[in-house]
Amino acid sequence: MKRMKRALTGISAMLVMTTALAACGNSSNNSNSNSNSSSPSPTTSTATASEAPATNDGKKVTINLWSFTDEIPNMTKKYLETHPDANVEFKTTVIATTDGAYQPALDQALAGGGKDAPDIFAAEAAFVLKYTQGDASSYAANYADLGLDDQLVKDAGIAQYSVDIGSKDGQLKALGYQATGGGFIYRRSIAKDVFGTDDPAAIKNEVGPGWDKYFAAADKLKAKGYAIVSGDGDIWHAIENSSDKGWIVDGKLHIDPKREAFLDFSKKLTDNGYSNGTQDWQEAWYADMSGTGPKPVFGFFGPAWLINYVMNGQVKDTNGDWAVTEPTTGFFWGGTWLLANKDVTKDDAKKQAVADFVKWVTLDTSETGLQYYWANGTMKEGEQGTKDSVASSVVMSKSNGEVPLLGGQNMFEAFVPANANATGKNLTQYDESINLIWRDQVRAYASGSKSREQALKDFKQTVTDQLGIESE
């Protein structure tokens, strides 16, 4: 994924292209490839090559593929297995996002052009807008110019937020294979104790829609000795990615009222004892997943990857005591988008080869498409891998999303509407940096070390000092 790259550790230098591509597996077998922006597992930088057998006398097409984990490079193995007539080889370069290494290297390679330039490259949620709508968007080909038109997107039932993020001026430039619309993941036993049922349809109406209902549920939980969440980070992504506007409006720092409310919600969680006061991605947060924190925690907001690649390794004795329902407000968290270099359209053979792979990853809804394998955990034949939420609702509708951690619940029943209710219109290319500054100031206010006014003032000043962006 994909998903929390700040939690990753790894080597940031690009290695010589000498090692063989590791055998392809589903993400359950490649935990180091799952981020958001952020998998907590280590990632290293590598460069590898995968080659399809030449089945005709035509010249083999070489595709340079760049990514920040081995997840997409590993997909090339499955692609070649399912496309034996493809006269193509993949040369893959993997550079971890650790210490910000990936983007500068990618930018240099794109700007340099030539035969070694990336033909296909990946970008995650934390910085994807730079390549789809921002400073580096001129390098990306329009999907339509690859022959991948809007009808294919509609036919696949691709989540609209993913399309919005991947588009500029109505032209689609990037899509993902994984969907990261968020749900509310909760403990069944606590739900029964407090609300008399663990039915997702009923719990959805206890925790939402809207934050008034959510905090009413927090009161009920507190009365029985439970925390509704582990820490304020558990509600931040739901707030951040449901706001009406992003951090930058007309070149100025803008604080959307829904994001400003996070100040008050964070303090409310702290002052009323509604949480255990943890910080996400730290040991106390993981402890709350296993039920060993100071107070039992009712739930976490997150996409399927949080269940699969984070909670799955932490829940321990609470395994099977979880369920997922639609969240308090629609949101997404993380994801990886696939882009093609516009220069590939200058060569018909390369254009076709790139288009075929991109289509197989992002738009193919057949049972031999990447998303079907990904959703059902069947990337390795004869081996049950991790099932994951995918970009295509069509694929999820015909897939089995039952997972043991959720007591056998089909998680797709919750994540299909969750993906549909997410919005992709509030991102900016500066989000990663601004979010870090914002979260620090919110914690200072919630803990009582700063006033609300001072926290806001310091936030604005720090954004100006670090990023040169003035406030409205």
ROZA-231709 format. One record per atom (N, C-alpha, C): residue in three letters; y, x, z. Coordinates in steps of 0.1 Angstrom, whole numbers, plus 2048, in hexadecimal, padded with zeros to 3 digits. Layout:
% residues N
ALAYXZ
...
END
This chain:
% residues 472
MET7F4809800
MET800800800
MET80B808800
LYS80D811804
LYS812804802
LYS81C80280D
ARG81A805818
ARG8217FD823
ARG82780582D
MET82880C836
MET831812840
MET83082083F
LYS836826835
LYS835834832
LYS83A83D83D
ARG843837846
ARG84883F850
ARG83D84385A
ALA83283B85A
ALA82783E863
ALA81E84885D
LEU82084C851
LEU81785584B
LEU81A86484E
THR81086C84E
THR81387A84F
THR80B880843
GLY81088B83D
GLY809891832
GLY81189C82C
ILE80B8A3823
ILE8118AE81C
ILE81A8A9811
SER8268AE811
SER82F8A9807
SER8318B17FB
ALA82A8BC7FA
ALA82B8C47ED
ALA8218BF7E3
MET8258C07D6
MET81C8BC7CC
MET8128C87C9
LEU8058C57C8
LEU7FB8CF7C6
LEU7F88D07B7
VAL7F28DB7B4
VAL7EE8DD7A6
VAL7E38D47A2
MET7E38CF796
MET7D98C5792
MET7CC8CB790
THR7C48CC79B
THR7B78D279A
THR7AC8CA7A0
THR7AF8C17AA
THR7A48BA7B1
THR79F8AE7A9
ALA7938AB7AB
ALA78D89F7A4
ALA7928927AC
LEU7948887A5
LEU79887B7AB
LEU78D8767B4
ALA7918727C0
ALA78786D7C9
ALA7818607C4
ALA77485D7C7
ALA76E8517C3
ALA7768457C7
CYS77783C7BD
CYS7808307C0
CYS7798277CA
GLY7828227D3
GLY77D8197DD
GLY78780F7E0
ASN7838047E7
ASN78D7FA7EB
ASN7958007F6
SER7A07FA7FA
SER7A9800803
SER7A3802811
SER7987FB814
SER7927FD821
SER78C80B821
ASN789810815
ASN78381E815
ASN78E828812
ASN79A824811
ASN7A582D80E
ASN7B182A818
SER7AE82B825
SER7B882782E
SER7C582F82D
ASN7C483B828
ASN7D0843827
ASN7D983E81B
SER7D4835814
SER7DC830808
SER7E482380C
ASN7E381F818
ASN7E981281B
ASN7F5814824
SER80181281E
SER80C813826
SER815807824
ASN820805823
ASN82B7FD820
ASN83580181E
SER82F800820
SER83880A820
SER83381282A
SER82581282B
SER821816837
SER81481583D
SER80C81C839
SER80081D841
SER80182784B
PRO7FA825857
PRO7FC82F861
PRO7F283B85F
SER7EB83B854
SER7E2846852
SER7E885284A
PRO7E385E84B
PRO7E9869844
PRO7E7868835
THR7F086E82E
THR7EF86E820
THR7F387D81B
THR7EC882811
THR7EF88F80C
THR7F488E7FE
SER7FA8997F9
SER7FF8997EB
SER7F48A07E3
THR7F08997D8
THR7E689F7CF
THR7EA89C7C1
ALA7E48A37B8
ALA7E489F7AA
ALA7D68A07A4
THR7D289679D
THR7C4895798
THR7C488F78A
ALA7B8890784
ALA7B688B777
ALA7AA882776
SER7AA876770
SER79F86E76D
SER79E86C75E
GLU79286D759
GLU79186D74A
GLU787863745
ALA78B85B73B
ALA781852735
ALA77A85972A
PRO76D855728
PRO76685C71D
PRO76C858710
ALA76E861707
ALA77385E6FA
ALA7698576F2
THR76C84B6ED
THR7628436E6
THR7658426D7
ASN7708496D3
ASN7738496C5
ASN7798566C1
ASP77D8586B5
ASP7838646B1
ASP7928656B3
GLY79885B6B9
GLY7A685B6BB
GLY7AA8656C6
LYS7B686A6C6
LYS7BA8736D0
LYS7BB86C6DE
LYS7B68726E8
LYS7B786C6F5
LYS7C586B6FA
VAL7C8860700
VAL7D685D705
VAL7D6861714
THR7DF86A717
THR7E186E725
THR7EC86672C
ILE7E9861737
ILE7F285973F
ILE7F586174C
ASN80286474E
ASN80686B75A
ASN80A860764
LEU80286076F
LEU80485577A
LEU80985C786
TRP81485778C
TRP81A85C798
TRP8198517A3
SER8158567AF
SER81584C7BA
SER8178547C7
PHE81984D7D2
PHE81B8537DF
PHE80F8527E8
THR80584B7E4
THR7F784B7EA
THR7ED84C7DF
ASP7E184D7E3
ASP7D684E7D9
ASP7D18407D5
GLU7D78367DA
GLU7D28297D7
GLU7D28257C8
ILE7DD8267C1
ILE7DD8237B3
ILE7D582E7AB
PRO7D783A7AE
PRO7CE8447A7
PRO7BF8417A8
ASN7BB83C7B4
ASN7AD8387B5
ASN7A982D7AC
MET7B28247A9
MET7B08187A1
MET7AC81D793
THR7B182878E
THR7AE82D781
THR79F82E77F
LYS797832789
LYS789833788
LYS783826784
LYS78781C78B
LYS78180E789
LYS78580977B
TYR79280C777
TYR79680976A
TYR78D80F75F
LEU78A81B761
LEU782822756
LEU77481D756
GLU76F819762
GLU762813763
GLU76180675B
THR76C7FE75D
THR76C7F1757
THR7717F1748
HIS7767FC744
HIS77C7FD736
HIS77580A730
PRO76880972D
PRO762815728
PRO76781A71A
ASP76D811713
ASP772815706
ASP78081A706
ALA78681B712
ALA794820713
ALA79482F70F
ASN79C832706
ASN79D840702
ASN7A9846709
VAL7A8848716
VAL7B484C71E
VAL7AF85472A
GLU7B885D72E
GLU7B686573A
GLU7C2863743
PHE7C0863750
PHE7CB86275A
PHE7CD870761
LYS7D9874761
LYS7DD880769
LYS7E687B774
THR7E187C780
THR7E787578B
THR7EE87F795
THR7FA87C799
THR8018847A3
THR80487B7AF
VAL8008807BA
VAL8028787C7
VAL80B8817D0
ILE81687C7D4
ILE81F8837DD
ILE82387A7E8
ALA81F87D7F4
ALA822875800
ALA831872802
THR834867807
THR84286480A
THR84786B817
THR83E87281D
THR842879829
THR84E882827
ASP85888182F
ASP86488982E
ASP86C887821
GLY86A87B81C
GLY871877810
GLY86E87F803
ALA861884803
ALA85E88E7F8
ALA85C8877EA
TYR85787A7EA
TYR8528747DE
TYR85E8717D4
GLN86886B7D9
GLN8738667D0
GLN87A8727C9
PRO87E87C7D0
PRO8858877C9
PRO87C88D7BE
ALA86F88F7C1
ALA8668947B7
ALA86588B7AB
LEU86387E7AE
LEU8628747A3
LEU86F87479B
ASP87A8747A1
ASP88787379A
ASP88987F791
GLN88588B796
GLN88689778D
GLN87D896781
ALA870891784
ALA867890779
ALA86B88676E
LEU87187A773
LEU87687076A
LEU882875761
ALA88B87C768
ALA896882762
ALA89388D758
GLY88989575B
GLY88589F752
GLY87E89B745
GLY87788F746
GLY87188A73A
GLY866893735
GLY863891728
GLY859899722
GLY84A895725
LYS84189D720
LYS833899721
LYS82E899730
ASP83489F739
ASP83089F747
ASP83789474F
ALA84088D749
ALA847882751
ALA83D877755
PRO83F87075F
PRO837865763
PRO83785A759
ASP82B855755
ASP82A84A74C
ASP82A83D754
ILE82383E75F
ILE822833768
ILE825838776
PHE82D83177E
PHE83183678B
PHE83282A795
ALA82F82D7A1
ALA82F8237AC
ALA83B8247B5
ALA83F8197BA
ALA84A8197C4
ALA84780E7CE
GLU84A8117DB
GLU8478087E5
GLU8548007E9
ALA8517F67F2
ALA85C7ED7F5
ALA8697F47FB
ALA8677FF802
ALA872806808
ALA87C80B7FE
PHE87780E7F2
PHE8808147E9
PHE87E80F7DA
VAL8778047D9
VAL8748007CB
VAL8807FB7C3
LEU88A7F67CA
LEU8967F17C3
LEU89D7FC7BC
LYS89C8087C1
LYS8A38137BB
LYS89E8157AC
TYR8918117AA
TYR88A81379D
TYR88A807795
THR88B7FB79B
THR88B7EF793
THR8997E9790
GLN8A37EC79A
GLN8B07E6798
GLN8BB7F079B
GLY8B87FB7A1
GLY8C28047A6
GLY8C481179D
ASP8C781C7A4
ASP8CC82879D
ASP8C282D793
ALA8B582B795
ALA8AB83178C
ALA8A4827783
SER8AA81B782
SER8A381077B
SER8A381276C
SER8AC81B767
SER8AD81D759
SER8A0824753
TYR89882A75C
TYR88C831758
TYR880827756
ALA88181B75B
ALA87681275B
ALA87680974E
ALA86A808748
ALA8697FF73D
ALA8687F1741
ASN86D7E8739
ASN86B7DA73B
ASN85D7D6738
TYR8567CE740
TYR8497CA73E
TYR8487C4730
ALA8527BC72C
ALA8517B571F
ALA8507BF714
ASP8567CB715
ASP8557D570B
ASP8487DB70A
LEU8407D9714
LEU8327DD714
LEU8287D370F
GLY82E7C770C
GLY8267BC708
GLY8217B3713
LEU8277B571F
LEU8237AD72B
LEU82E7A372D
ASP82C797728
ASP83778D729
ASP836784735
ASP84177C736
ASP842773742
ASP837769743
GLN831765738
GLN82675C738
GLN81A761740
LEU81776E73E
LEU80C774745
LEU80F774755
VAL81C776758
VAL81F775766
VAL81D76776C
LYS82175D764
LYS82074F769
LYS81174C76A
ASP80975075F
ASP7FB74C75F
ASP7F375276B
ALA7F875E76F
ALA7F176577B
ALA7F675F788
GLY801757788
GLY806752795
GLY80B75D79E
ILE812766798
ILE8187727A0
ILE82376C7A9
ALA8227717B6
ALA82C76D7C0
ALA83A7707BB
GLN8437667BC
GLN8517687B6
GLN8587737BD
TYR8567767CA
TYR85E7807D0
TYR85B78E7CA
SER84E7907C6
SER84A79C7BF
SER85179E7B2
VAL8527937AB
VAL85979379E
VAL86879679F
ASP86E78F7A9
ASP87C7917AB
ASP87F7A07AE
ILE8777A67B7
ILE8797B47BA
ILE8777BD7AE
GLY86E7B97A6
GLY86B7C279A
GLY8737BF78E
SER87E7B778F
SER8857B3783
SER8947B7784
LYS89A7BA779
LYS8A87BD778
LYS8AE7B576C
ASP8B87AD76F
ASP8BF7A5765
ASP8B479D75D
GLY8AB797764
GLY8A178F75E
GLY896796757
GLN8967A3757
GLN88B7AB750
GLN8827B175B
LEU8757AD75A
LEU86B7B2763
LEU8687C1760
LYS8697C976A
LYS8667D7769
LYS85B7DC772
ALA8577D477C
ALA84C7D9785
ALA8457CD78B
LEU8397CF78E
LEU8317C5795
LEU8277CC79F
GLY8237C57A9
GLY8197CB7B2
GLY80B7C47AF
TYR8017CA7B6
TYR7F47C47B5
TYR7F17BD7C2
GLN7F77C17CD
GLN7F57BC7DA
GLN8017B37DE
ALA7FE7A87E4
ALA80979F7E9
ALA80B7A27F8
THR8177A27FD
THR81A7A680B
THR82279B812
GLY82178E80D
GLY827783814
GLY821783822
GLY82978082C
GLY82578183A
GLY821774840
GLY817775849
GLY813769851
GLY81576C85F
PHE811762868
PHE812764876
PHE80376587B
ILE7FF771880
ILE7F2774884
ILE7F0773893
TYR7E876A897
TYR7E87668A6
TYR7DA7668AC
ARG7DA7678B9
ARG7CD7678C1
ARG7C97588C2
ARG7BC7568BE
ARG7B77488BF
ARG7B57448CE
SER7B074D8D6
SER7AE7498E4
SER7BB7458EB
ILE7C574C8E9
ILE7D27498EF
ILE7D873C8E9
ALA7D673A8DC
ALA7DA72D8D6
ALA7D47218DD
LYS7C77228DF
LYS7BF7178E6
LYS7C47158F4
ASP7C77208FB
ASP7CB71F909
ASP7D971890A
VAL7E271C901
VAL7F0717902
VAL7F370B8FA
PHE7ED70A8EE
PHE7F06FF8E5
PHE7E56F58E3
GLY7D96F88E9
GLY7CE6EF8E8
GLY7C66F08DB
THR7C96F98D2
THR7C36FA8C5
THR7C57088C0
ASP7BC70C8B7
ASP7BF7198B0
ASP7BF7168A1
ASP7C170989D
ASP7C170588F
ASP7CE70B889
PRO7CD71387E
PRO7D9718878
PRO7E370D874
ALA7DE70286F
ALA7E76F786B
ALA7F06F2877
ALA7EA6F2883
ALA7F16EE88F
ALA7FA6F9894
ILE7F6705894
ILE7FD71089A
ILE80A713891
LYS808711884
LYS81471287B
LYS82070A880
ASN81D6FE885
ASN8286F5889
ASN82C6F8898
GLU82570189F
GLU8297058AC
GLU8337118AB
VAL83171A8A1
VAL8397268A0
VAL844724896
GLY845719890
GLY84F717885
GLY84E70987F
PRO855706875
PRO85F71086F
PRO86C711877
GLY87171D876
GLY87E72087D
GLY87C72788A
TRP88672E88E
TRP88573689A
TRP88772E8A7
ASP88D7238A7
ASP88E71A8B3
ASP8807168B7
LYS8787128AE
LYS86A70F8B1
LYS86271B8B6
TYR8657268B0
TYR85E7328B4
TYR8617368C2
PHE86D7358C6
PHE8717388D4
PHE86C72D8DE
ALA86B7218D9
ALA8657178E2
ALA85771A8E4
ALA85071F8DA
ALA8427238DC
ALA84172F8E6
ALA84B7388E5
ALA84C7438EE
ALA84C73F8FC
ASP8547348FF
ASP85572F90D
ASP84872A912
LYS841723909
LYS83371D90D
LYS82A729910
LEU82A733908
LEU82173E90A
LEU825746916
LYS832748919
LYS83674F925
LYS831748931
ALA83173A931
ALA82D73393D
ALA81F735941
LYS81773A937
LYS80973D93A
LYS80674C93A
GLY81175493B
GLY80F76293C
GLY80D76A92F
TYR811764924
TYR80F76B917
TYR81C76F911
ALA81C77A909
ALA82877E901
ALA8257788F3
ILE8307738ED
ILE82E76E8DF
ILE82C7798D5
VAL8337848D7
VAL8327908CE
VAL83179D8D7
SER82E7A88D0
SER82D7B48D7
SER83B7BA8DA
GLY8447BA8CF
GLY8517BF8D0
GLY85A7B98C5
ASP8677BD8C5
ASP8707B78BC
ASP86D7BA8AD
GLY8667C68AB
GLY8637CA89E
GLY8597BF897
ASP8527B889F
ASP8497AE89A
ASP8507A2893
ILE85D7A0897
ILE864795890
ILE86E79A886
TRP8717A7886
TRP87B7AD87E
TRP8797AA86F
HIS86C7AD86A
HIS86A7AC85C
HIS86B79E857
ALA867794860
ALA86878685C
ALA87778385B
ILE87F789864
ILE88E786863
ILE89478D857
GLU89179A856
GLU8977A284B
GLU89579C83E
ASN88879983B
ASN88579482E
ASN88578582B
SER88C77E834
SER88F770832
SER89E76E832
SER8A6778833
SER8B4777833
SER8B9773825
ASP8C576D824
ASP8CA768818
ASP8D077380F
LYS8D577E816
LYS8DA78980E
LYS8D6796815
GLY8D67A180D
GLY8D27AE811
GLY8DD7B5818
TRP8DA7C281B
TRP8E47CA822
TRP8F17CE81A
ILE8F07CE80D
ILE8FB7D2805
ILE8FF7C67FC
VAL90C7C27FD
VAL9117B87F4
VAL91F7BD7EF
ASP91F7BD7E1
ASP92B7C37DB
ASP92F7D17DF
GLY9257D97E2
GLY9277E77E6
GLY92A7E97F4
LYS92B7DE7FC
LYS92E7E080A
LYS9227DC813
LEU9227E181F
LEU9187DE829
LEU91B7CF82E
HIS9107C782C
HIS9117B9830
HIS9067B683A
ILE90A7AF845
ILE9007AB84F
ILE8FE79C84E
ASP8F3799848
ASP8EF78B846
ASP8EE784854
PRO8F3778855
PRO8F2771862
PRO8E4771868
LYS8DA76F85F
LYS8CC76F864
LYS8C877C869
ARG8CD787863
ARG8C9794868
ARG8D1797875
GLU8DE793876
GLU8E5795882
GLU8DF78E88E
ALA8D978288B
ALA8D277B896
ALA8C778389C
PHE8C278D895
PHE8B779589B
PHE8BC79C8A8
LEU8C979F8A8
LEU8CE7A58B5
LEU8CB79B8C1
ASP8CE78E8BF
ASP8CC7858C9
ASP8BD7828CC
PHE8B57818C1
PHE8A777F8C3
PHE8A078A8CA
SER8A47968C7
SER89E7A28CD
SER8A27A28DC
LYS8AE79F8E0
LYS8B279F8EE
LYS8AB7938F5
LYS8A97888EE
LYS8A377D8F4
LYS8947808F7
LEU88D7878EE
LEU88078B8F1
LEU87F7948FD
THR88979D8FE
THR8897A690A
THR88D79F917
ASP898798917
ASP89D792923
ASP894787929
ASN88D780920
ASN884775924
ASN875779926
GLY873786924
GLY86578A925
GLY85B78491B
TYR86078190F
TYR85877B905
TYR84F7868FE
SER852792900
SER84A79D8F9
SER8477A8903
ASN83F7B18FF
ASN83C7BD907
ASN8457C8905
GLY8507C68FD
GLY85A7D08FB
GLY8557DD8F3
THR84B7DB8EB
THR8467E78E4
THR84E7EA8D7
GLN84B7F58D2
GLN8517F98C5
GLN8467FA8BB
ASP8477F48AF
ASP83D7F48A5
ASP8398038A1
TRP82C80489E
TRP82681189A
TRP82581B8A6
GLN8258168B2
GLN82381F8BD
GLN8178198C5
GLU8128228CE
GLU80581F8D5
GLU8058118DC
ALA81180E8E3
ALA8118028EA
ALA8107F58E1
TRP8157F78D5
TRP8147EC8CB
TRP8057EA8C7
TYR7FE7F58C5
TYR7F07F48C2
TYR7E87EE8CD
ALA7EC7F28D9
ALA7E57ED8E5
ALA7E67DE8E6
ASP7F17D88E2
ASP7F27CA8E3
ASP7E97C38D8
MET7E57CA8CE
MET7DC7C48C4
MET7CE7C28CB
SER7CB7CC8D4
SER7BE7CB8DA
SER7BE7C38E7
GLY7C97BE8EB
GLY7CA7B68F7
GLY7CB7BE904
THR7CF7CB903
THR7CF7D390F
THR7DD7D7913
GLY7E77D090E
GLY7F57D2912
GLY7F87CB91F
PRO8047CC924
PRO8087C6931
PRO8067B7932
LYS8097B0927
LYS8067A2925
LYS7FF79F918
PRO7F5796918
PRO7EF79390B
PRO7F978E901
VAL7F87938F5
VAL8027908EB
VAL7FC7858E1
PHE80377B8DE
PHE7FF7708D6
PHE7FD7748C7
GLY80777B8C2
GLY80677D8B3
GLY80F7888AE
PHE80D78A8A1
PHE815794899
PHE81878E88C
PHE824791887
PHE82878D879
PHE823798870
GLY81D794865
GLY81979F85B
GLY81179984F
PRO8107A2845
PRO80979F839
PRO7FA7A183C
ALA7F27A0831
ALA7E37A2832
ALA7E17B1836
TRP7E97BA831
TRP7E77C8834
TRP7E87CB842
LEU7F07C484A
LEU7F17C6858
LEU7E37C385F
ILE7DD7B885A
ILE7D07B585F
ILE7C57BF85B
ASN7C57C384E
ASN7BB7CB849
ASN7BB7DA84D
TYR7C77DF84D
TYR7C87EE84F
TYR7CF7F285C
VAL7D47E9864
VAL7DA7ED870
VAL7D27E687C
MET7D27D987C
MET7CC7D1887
MET7BD7D4887
ASN7B77D587B
ASN7A87D687A
ASN7A37E2882
GLY7AB7ED883
GLY7A77F888A
GLY7AB7F8899
GLN7B27EE89D
GLN7B87EE8AA
GLN7B47E28B3
VAL7AF7D78AD
VAL7AC7CB8B5
VAL7A17CD8BF
LYS7977D48BC
LYS78C7D78C5
LYS7867CA8CA
ASP7877C78D7
ASP7807BB8DD
ASP7867AE8D9
THR7927AE8D2
THR7987A28CE
THR79479F8BF
ASN78B7A78B9
ASN7877A58AC
ASN7807978AB
GLY78478F8A1
GLY77F78289F
GLY7877778A6
ASP79077B8AF
ASP7987728B7
ASP7A67708B1
TRP7A77728A4
TRP7B477189D
TRP7B3766892
ALA7BF76188E
ALA7C0758883
ALA7CE75B87D
VAL7D0756871
VAL7DD75886B
VAL7E274A865
THR7EF748867
THR7F573C862
THR80273F85B
GLU808735855
GLU81573884F
GLU82073B859
PRO829744856
PRO832749860
PRO83E740863
THR84674486D
THR85273D871
THR85C73B866
THR85C74685E
THR865746852
THR85E74F847
GLY86074B83B
GLY85A753830
GLY85F76182F
PHE85676B82D
PHE85B77982C
PHE850781826
PHE85378D821
PHE84979781D
PHE84B7A4824
TRP8417AC824
TRP8437B982B
TRP83B7C4823
GLY8427CC81C
GLY83B7D7815
GLY8377D4807
GLY82F7DD802
GLY82A7DB7F4
GLY82C7E77EB
THR8247E87E0
THR8267F27D7
THR8277EC7C9
TRP8317F17C1
TRP8337EC7B4
TRP8307F67A9
LEU82C7F279E
LEU8287FB793
LEU8327FA788
LEU837806784
LEU841807779
LEU83C81076E
ALA84180E762
ALA83E816756
ALA84B81D752
ASN84A82974D
ASN855830748
ASN85982A73A
LYS865828738
LYS86982172B
LYS86682A71F
ASP864837721
ASP861840716
ASP85383E710
VAL84A837718
VAL83D834713
VAL83E82B707
THR848823706
THR84981A6FB
THR84C8216ED
LYS84F82E6EE
LYS8528356E1
LYS8458396DA
ASP83A8386E1
ASP82D83C6DB
ASP8238306DC
ASP81F82B6D1
ASP81781E6D1
ASP80A8206D9
ALA80382B6D7
ALA7F782D6DE
ALA7F982E6ED
LYS8038356F1
LYS805836700
LYS80A829705
LYS8138236FE
LYS818816702
LYS80C80C705
GLN80380B6FC
GLN7F88026FD
GLN7EF806709
ALA7ED81370A
ALA7E4818715
ALA7EA815723
VAL7F7817724
VAL7FF815730
VAL7FF806733
ALA8017FE729
ALA8027EF72B
ALA7F47E972F
ASP7EA7EF72A
ASP7DC7EA72D
ASP7D97EC73C
PHE7DD7F8741
PHE7DA7FC74F
PHE7E37F3758
VAL7F07F3755
VAL7F97EB75D
VAL7F57DC75E
LYS7F17D7752
LYS7EC7C9752
LYS7E07C775B
TRP7D77D075A
TRP7CA7CF761
TRP7CD7CF770
VAL7D77D7774
VAL7DA7D8783
VAL7E27CC788
THR7EC7C8780
THR7F57BE785
THR7F47B0780
LEU7ED7AE775
LEU7ED7A076E
LEU7E079B76A
ASP7D67A376B
ASP7C879E767
ASP7C2796772
THR7BF78976F
THR7BA780779
THR7AB77E777
SER7A578676E
SER79678476C
SER78E78B778
GLU781789778
GLU77978F782
GLU77679D780
THR77C7A3775
THR77B7B1773
THR7897B8774
GLY7937B0779
GLY7A07B577B
GLY7A17BB788
LEU7AB7C578A
LEU7AD7CC796
LEU7AF7C27A2
GLN7B77B87A0
GLN7BA7AF7AB
GLN7AE7A77B0
TYR7A57A37A8
TYR79979C7AC
TYR7907A67B5
TYR78F7B27B0
TYR7877BC7B8
TYR78E7BE7C6
TRP79B7BF7C5
TRP7A37C27D1
TRP7A37B67DB
ALA7A47AA7D6
ALA7A479E7DF
ALA79679C7E6
ASN78B7A07DE
ASN77E79D7E4
ASN7777A97EA
GLY77E7B57EA
GLY7797C17F0
GLY76D7C67E8
THR76D7C57DB
THR7617C97D3
THR7657D57C9
MET76E7DD7CD
MET7717E97C5
MET7657F27C3
LYS75D7F37CD
LYS7517FB7CB
LYS7457F27CA
GLU73E7F37BF
GLU7327EA7BD
GLU7287EC7C8
GLY7247E07CE
GLY7197E17D8
GLY71F7E47E6
GLU72C7E57E7
GLU7317E87F4
GLU73D7DE7F7
GLN73C7D8803
GLN7477CF807
GLN7537D780D
GLY75E7D7805
GLY76A7DD80A
GLY7737D3810
THR7807D7813
THR78A7CF819
THR78F7C580F
LYS7907B8813
LYS7967AE80B
LYS7A57AE80E
ASP7AD7AC803
ASP7BC7AD805
ASP7C37A27FD
SER7CE79E802
SER7D77957FB
SER7DC79C7EE
VAL7DC7957E3
VAL7E079B7D6
VAL7EC7937D0
ALA7F27987C6
ALA7FE7927C1
ALA7FB7857BA
SER7EF7847B4
SER7EC7787AC
SER7E676D7B5
SER7ED7617B6
SER7E77567BD
SER7DB7507B6
VAL7DA7527A9
VAL7CF74D7A1
VAL7C27557A6
VAL7C47627A8
VAL7B876A7AC
VAL7B47667BA
MET7BE7647C3
MET7BA7617D1
MET7B47537D2
SER7B874A7C9
SER7B273C7CA
SER7A373C7C7
LYS79E7477BF
LYS7907477BC
LYS7897537C3
SER78F7587CE
SER7897637D5
SER78675F7E4
ASN77E7677EA
ASN7797647F8
ASN78176D801
GLY78A767809
GLY79376E812
GLY78E76D820
GLU78176A823
GLU77C76A830
GLU77B778836
VAL78077A842
VAL780787849
VAL77C785857
PRO77378E85C
PRO76E78D86A
PRO77978E875
LEU783796873
LEU78E79787D
LEU79478987F
LEU795781875
LEU79B774877
LEU79076987A
GLY78576D87F
GLY77B763882
GLY77575C876
GLY77576386B
GLY77075D85F
GLY779755857
GLN78675485B
GLN79074C854
GLN792752846
ASN79474983C
ASN79974E82F
ASN7A8750830
MET7AC75C830
MET7BA760832
MET7C275C826
PHE7BC75A81A
PHE7C475780F
PHE7CA749810
GLU7C4740818
GLU7CA73381A
GLU7D8734820
ALA7DA73E828
ALA7E774082E
ALA7F0749826
PHE7EA75381F
PHE7F275D818
PHE7F775880A
VAL7F074F804
VAL7F574A7F7
VAL8037437F9
PRO804739803
PRO811733806
PRO81B73D80C
ALA816747813
ALA81F751819
ALA82575980E
ASN81E75D804
ASN8237647F9
ASN82D75C7F1
ALA82A74F7EF
ALA8337467E8
ALA8407447EF
ASN8407457FC
ASN84C742804
ASN85574E807
ALA85075A803
ALA858766805
ALA8637677FA
THR86E76E7FE
THR8797707F4
THR87B77F7F2
GLY87E7837E5
GLY8807917E2
GLY88F7937DE
LYS89878B7E2
LYS8A678C7DD
LYS8AF7927E8
ASN8AA7987F2
ASN8B279D7FD
ASN8B07AC7FF
LEU8AA7B37F6
LEU8A87C17F7
LEU8B37C97F1
THR8B57D57F6
THR8BE7DF7F0
THR8B67EC7F0
GLN8BC7F67E8
GLN8B58037E7
GLN8B880B7F4
TYR8C08067FD
TYR8C480E809
TYR8BD808815
ASP8B37FF814
ASP8AE7F881F
ASP8A7801829
GLU89F80A824
GLU89881382E
GLU8A181A837
SER8AC820832
SER8B582783B
SER8BD81E844
ILE8C281383E
ILE8CA809847
ILE8C1803851
ASN8B57FF84E
ASN8AC7F9858
ASN8AA802864
LEU8A880F862
LEU8A681886D
LEU8B3818877
ILE8BE818870
ILE8CB818878
ILE8CC80B880
TRP8C9800879
TRP8CA7F387F
TRP8C17F188B
ARG8B47F5889
ARG8AB7F3894
ARG8AE7FB8A0
ASP8B480789E
ASP8B880F8AA
ASP8C38088B2
GLN8CD8028AA
GLN8D87FB8B1
GLN8D37EE8B8
VAL8CA7E78B2
VAL8C57DB8B8
VAL8BE7DE8C5
ARG8B67E88C4
ARG8AE7EC8D1
ARG8B87F08DC
ALA8C37F78D8
ALA8CD7FA8E2
ALA8D37EE8E9
TYR8D67E48E1
TYR8DC7D88E6
TYR8D27D08EE
ALA8C67CF8E9
ALA8BB7C78F0
ALA8B87CD8FE
SER8B97DA8FF
SER8B67E190B
SER8C17E1915
GLY8CD7DD911
GLY8D97DC919
GLY8E17E891A
SER8DE7F2911
SER8E57FF912
SER8F27FE909
LYS8F37F4901
LYS8FF7F18F9
LYS9037E38F9
SER90F7E08F7
SER9137D28F5
SER9107CE8E7
ARG9107C18E4
ARG90E7BC8D7
ARG9187C28CD
GLU9257C18D1
GLU9307C68C9
GLU92F7D58C6
GLN92B7DC8D0
GLN92A7EB8CE
GLN91E7EE8C5
ALA9137E78C6
ALA9087E98BE
ALA90B7E78AF
LEU9127DC8AD
LEU9177D989F
LEU9207E389A
LYS92A7E78A2
LYS9337F189E
LYS92D7FF89B
ASP9238038A3
ASP91C80F8A1
ASP91380F895
PHE90E803892
PHE905801886
PHE90E80487A
LYS9197FD879
LYS9227FE86D
LYS92780D86B
GLN92A813876
GLN930821875
GLN92582A871
THR919829876
THR90E832873
THR90A830864
VAL90A82485F
VAL907822851
VAL912829848
THR91E82884C
THR92982F845
THR92783E846
ASP924843851
ASP923851853
ASP91785784B
GLN90C85084C
GLN900855846
GLN8FE852837
LEU903846833
LEU901842825
LEU90E84081D
GLY919842823
GLY92684081C
GLY929832818
ILE92382881F
ILE92581A81B
ILE92E814826
GLU93980F821
GLU94280882A
GLU93E7FA82D
SER9437F4838
SER93F7E683B
SER9497DD835
GLU9457D0833
GLU94E7C682E
GLU95A7C4836
END
